Amino acid sequence: MPREKPPGKNYHDWIEGLIQEAEQGGEFERLEGAGQPIPGITDPYDPDWWVKKLLKREKLSILPPALDLLKKVEAGLDTALASTRETDVRAHVAGLNAEIARVNSRIAEGPATQLAPLDVESIVREWRARRAPSP
């Protein structure tokens, strides 16, 4: 069936024909998520659902920079402590310290950040202690 509506054919019949053609070709059987429940279908209605979904999809934050930094540092420390190599731990902490320095030097709105650079050696010691075999 042509992808442009043929002259003299009404839209309803043309669309129905496209749907039947796709159905016969099995196009509806290969859809992502087929046979699975619609995510969030049982959640209570939230008028801001689309904003929350956009923020999550685009990995955006509406937190003030100081609070966003605290959230990033907490997640970054978890990642660093879960690393398997000491060099990875040091690299994660160095990245966090760079982010702390960037936010501390540029904060313009929201609460001031009171986060100092992290002590790499103490975090490495904690990482080693967590990996040491229990007596």
HUKA-V290364 format. One record per backbone hydrogen bond with DSSP energy under -0.5 kcal/mol. CO is the residue of the C=O (numbers start at 0). NH is the residue of the N-H. If there is no record, write none. Layout:
# HUKA-V290364
[[CO NH] [CO NH]]
This chain:
# HUKA-V290364
[[5 8] [9 13] [10 14] [11 15] [12 16] [13 17] [14 18] [15 19] [16 20] [17 21] [18 22] [19 23] [20 24] [21 26] [22 25] [25 28] [25 29] [26 29] [27 30] [30 33] [32 35] [37 40] [39 42] [45 48] [47 51] [48 52] [49 53] [50 54] [51 55] [52 56] [53 57] [54 59] [55 58] [63 67] [64 68] [65 69] [66 70] [67 71] [68 72] [69 73] [70 74] [71 75] [72 76] [73 77] [74 78] [75 79] [76 80] [77 81] [79 82] [84 88] [85 89] [86 90] [87 91] [88 92] [89 93] [90 94] [91 95] [92 96] [93 97] [94 98] [95 99] [96 100] [97 101] [98 102] [99 103] [100 104] [101 105] [102 105] [102 106] [113 115] [117 119] [118 122] [119 123] [120 124] [121 125] [122 126] [123 127] [124 128] [125 129] [126 130] [127 131]]
